[in-house]
Amino acid sequence: MVKTKELDPYIRAKLEAGVELGHSITTLSKFYKVPRPTIYDTFRLREVRDRQKTRPRPGRPRKLTERDKNHIIILIKRNPFIKYPALKEICPTAVSIATIRRLIQGSGYGNWPARKRPELTPTIAEKRWAFVKQAILWTKVQRESIIWTDECSVELGKGKRREYCFRLNYLNEKYKKEYVQPFKKSRGVSVMVWAAIWGDDIESTPGGEEKVRKVLIEALKDSWAAIPDSYFAALTTTVQHRFKAVQDAKGWYTKY
C-alpha cells in the first residue's frame, strides 16, 4: 500500500467544518484535492482525535528513524559502490538488508549494474574534450575524409565480475564517471578484429597462398559491392552525435 501524505491540521478542521455545514464529500474532495475516502475517515474519527493531530498509524513502529534514513542515503551518494552488508554494519540501528533495500528503493535510488568503460584519467578526459571542441565543427567533407576505425577483441582476464552501484535512474546518469566501472586496457593475450571505414574502395588484402588470396579478394569485392553507400554515409554522419556526447560529458564517459 502506498503511504499517503498526512493532512495538515488546518485542512482537516476545514474538512470537518465543511461536512458539518452540509457540503457534500465530493464537493470538498474537488475543492481541497483530497480523496473522498480520506475525508470520510477524517469526519468519522473526529471524536477520537486529539486537537486535529494525526493518530498513530497501526502496525509495528518504524525501525529506522529519519536520521538513520538520511544517513544511509548520504552513504550511498558518497560511495555508490558500497555493498548492502556494509550499509547494514554502518547503520546505527540494527535492521535487516531487506529494510535497507526498501528504504533505498523508496528514495528513488536503485542498485544498478555499473557500465564498463575503458579507464579515463582527468588528463585523457581533458584531451578528449579539447579534441571534440574542434571536431564538432568539421564539415561533412572533412568527416568523410577521415578513416574511421573500430575494434573488437577477446582478451584474457576481461571477464571481471560486474559491479553494482547506487544511483538514480535518470537519462545518462549511468554514464557519469562516479557510476562507471572502468577497466584498464592491458597487453594481455587477445584476439582482435579491426574494421576500417573509408570513402574509397579496398585497395588490397593481406597476402597468403595465391589461390586462396584471389578467392578472398573476389569474395570481399562482392561483399563490398552489396553494401549500399547510404550505410557508410550514415556511419560518418552519426559520428557528430558521438562528438556532442563527449562534449556534453566534458571528455568523460558516454554511452558510445
C-alpha positions in Angstrom: 0.0 0.0 0.0 1.3 3.5 -0.9 1.8 5.7 2.1 -0.4 8.8 1.7 0.6 12.3 2.8 -0.8 13.3 6.2 -3.4 16.0 6.3 -2.5 19.4 7.6 -4.4 20.1 10.9 -5.8 23.3 9.3 -7.1 21.4 6.3 -8.5 18.7 8.5 -10.5 21.3 10.5 -11.8 22.8 7.3 -13.0 19.5 6.0 -14.8 18.6 9.3 -16.5 22.0 9.3 -17.5 21.6 5.6 -19.2 18.3 6.3 -21.0 19.7 9.4 -22.2 22.7 7.3 -23.8 20.3 4.8 -21.3 20.3 1.9 -21.0 17.0 0.1 -17.9 15.0 0.4 -17.5 15.1 -3.4 -17.6 18.9 -3.4 -15.0 19.1 -0.6 -12.8 16.5 -2.4 -12.7 18.5 -5.6 -12.1 21.8 -3.8 -9.3 20.7 -1.4 -8.0 18.0 -3.8 -8.3 15.3 -1.1 -9.5 11.8 -1.8 -13.1 11.1 -0.8 -12.2 8.1 1.5 -9.8 10.4 3.4 -12.5 13.0 4.0 -14.9 10.3 5.1 -12.4 8.8 7.6 -11.4 12.3 8.8 -15.0 13.1 9.8 -15.7 9.6 11.2 -12.7 9.8 13.5 -13.1 13.4 14.6 -14.3 12.4 18.1 -11.2 10.2 18.9 -8.6 12.6 17.5 -6.7 14.9 19.9 -6.8 18.5 18.6 -6.6 17.6 14.9 -3.4 15.7 15.4 -2.8 12.6 13.3 -3.4 9.4 15.2 -0.6 6.9 15.4 -0.5 4.5 12.4 -1.4 0.9 13.1 1.3 -1.8 13.0 4.9 -2.1 14.2 6.7 1.2 14.7 9.3 2.0 12.1 12.8 0.8 13.0 14.6 3.4 11.0 14.5 7.0 12.3 14.6 9.9 9.9 18.2 10.4 10.9 19.0 6.8 10.1 17.3 7.2 6.7 19.2 10.4 5.8 22.5 8.7 7.0 22.0 5.8 4.6 21.2 8.0 1.6 24.2 10.1 2.3 26.4 7.0 2.4 25.3 5.7 -1.0 25.7 9.2 -2.5 29.3 9.4 -1.2 30.1 5.8 -2.1 27.9 4.5 -4.9 29.7 1.1 -4.9 29.1 0.3 -1.3 27.5 -3.1 -0.6 24.4 -3.9 1.3 26.2 -5.8 4.1 28.5 -2.8 4.6 25.4 -0.5 4.9 23.9 -2.8 7.5 27.1 -2.7 9.6 27.4 1.0 9.4 23.7 1.7 10.1 23.3 2.9 13.8 20.1 0.9 14.2 20.1 -2.9 13.8 18.0 -3.6 10.8 17.9 -6.2 8.0 19.2 -5.8 4.5 15.6 -6.0 3.2 14.7 -3.0 5.3 17.6 -1.0 3.9 16.7 -2.1 0.4 13.1 -0.9 0.8 14.3 2.4 2.1 16.7 2.9 -0.9 14.0 1.9 -3.4 11.5 4.3 -1.9 14.0 7.2 -2.1 14.3 6.8 -5.9 17.7 5.2 -5.9 18.4 1.7 -7.2 21.3 -0.7 -7.2 22.1 -0.9 -10.9 24.8 -2.7 -12.8 27.7 -0.3 -13.4 28.6 0.4 -17.1 32.0 -0.9 -18.1 34.2 1.6 -19.9 38.0 1.8 -20.6 39.6 3.8 -17.8 39.8 7.5 -18.3 42.1 9.8 -16.3 41.5 13.6 -15.9 44.3 14.2 -18.4 42.8 12.0 -21.0 39.3 13.4 -20.4 40.7 16.9 -20.9 42.3 15.9 -24.2 39.1 14.3 -25.4 37.2 17.4 -24.6 39.7 19.6 -26.3 39.5 17.4 -29.4 35.7 17.4 -29.8 35.5 21.1 -29.4 37.3 21.3 -32.7 36.0 18.1 -34.3 32.3 19.1 -33.8 32.9 22.0 -36.2 34.1 19.8 -39.0 32.1 19.9 -42.3 30.6 16.8 -43.9 33.5 16.7 -46.4 36.1 16.8 -43.6 34.3 14.0 -41.7 34.2 11.8 -44.9 37.9 12.3 -45.5 38.7 10.5 -42.2 39.3 6.8 -42.0 37.1 5.8 -39.1 38.1 2.5 -37.4 36.6 0.2 -34.8 38.0 -2.7 -33.0 36.7 -5.8 -31.2 38.8 -8.1 -29.1 38.6 -11.0 -26.8 41.2 -10.7 -24.1 42.3 -12.9 -21.3 41.2 -11.6 -17.9 38.5 -9.3 -19.2 35.7 -11.4 -17.6 35.9 -9.4 -14.3 32.7 -9.6 -12.3 30.4 -6.7 -12.9 30.0 -4.3 -10.1 26.7 -2.7 -8.9 26.2 0.9 -7.9 23.6 3.0 -6.3 22.2 5.8 -8.5 19.1 7.4 -9.8 17.6 6.0 -13.0 17.8 9.3 -15.0 18.9 9.8 -18.6 22.7 9.5 -19.0 23.1 9.2 -15.2 24.6 5.7 -15.7 27.5 7.1 -17.7 28.7 9.7 -15.1 32.2 8.9 -14.0 31.3 8.2 -10.4 28.9 5.3 -11.6 31.2 3.7 -14.2 33.2 0.6 -13.7 36.5 1.4 -15.5 38.9 -1.2 -16.8 42.5 -0.8 -17.9 43.5 -1.8 -21.4 46.3 -4.2 -20.9 48.6 -6.0 -23.3 47.5 -9.5 -22.3 46.7 -12.4 -24.6 44.0 -11.4 -27.0 42.4 -12.0 -30.4 41.4 -8.8 -32.2 39.2 -8.0 -35.2 39.8 -4.5 -36.6 37.5 -2.9 -39.1 38.1 0.4 -41.0 35.6 2.5 -42.9 36.7 4.9 -45.6 35.1 6.6 -48.6 37.5 4.8 -51.0 37.4 1.2 -52.3 39.5 -1.5 -50.8 42.9 -1.5 -52.5 44.4 -4.7 -51.3 44.2 -7.6 -48.8 46.9 -9.3 -46.8 49.0 -11.9 -48.6 48.8 -15.6 -48.3 48.5 -18.6 -50.6 47.9 -17.0 -54.0 44.9 -19.1 -55.0 43.2 -18.6 -51.6 44.1 -14.9 -51.8 42.4 -14.4 -55.1 39.2 -16.2 -53.9 39.1 -14.0 -50.8 39.6 -10.8 -52.8 36.7 -11.7 -55.1 34.5 -12.5 -52.1 35.4 -9.2 -50.5 34.7 -7.3 -53.7 31.2 -8.9 -53.9 30.5 -8.3 -50.3 31.7 -4.7 -50.5 29.6 -4.0 -53.6 26.5 -5.4 -51.8 26.7 -2.8 -49.1 24.8 0.4 -50.1 26.6 3.7 -50.0 23.9 5.1 -47.6 25.2 2.7 -44.9 28.7 4.2 -44.8 27.2 7.7 -45.2 25.2 7.1 -42.0 28.3 6.0 -40.2 30.2 9.2 -40.9 27.1 11.3 -40.2 26.3 9.8 -36.8 29.9 10.5 -35.6 28.6 14.0 -34.9 26.3 12.6 -32.2 29.4 11.0 -30.6 31.2 14.3 -30.6 28.2 16.0 -29.0 28.0 13.3 -26.3 31.7 13.7 -25.4 31.4 17.5 -25.4 28.4 17.3 -23.0 30.3 14.9 -20.7 33.4 17.3 -20.8 35.6 14.5 -22.1 34.3 11.8 -19.7 32.3 8.6 -20.3 29.4 8.4 -22.7 27.0 5.7 -24.0 29.2 5.2 -27.0 
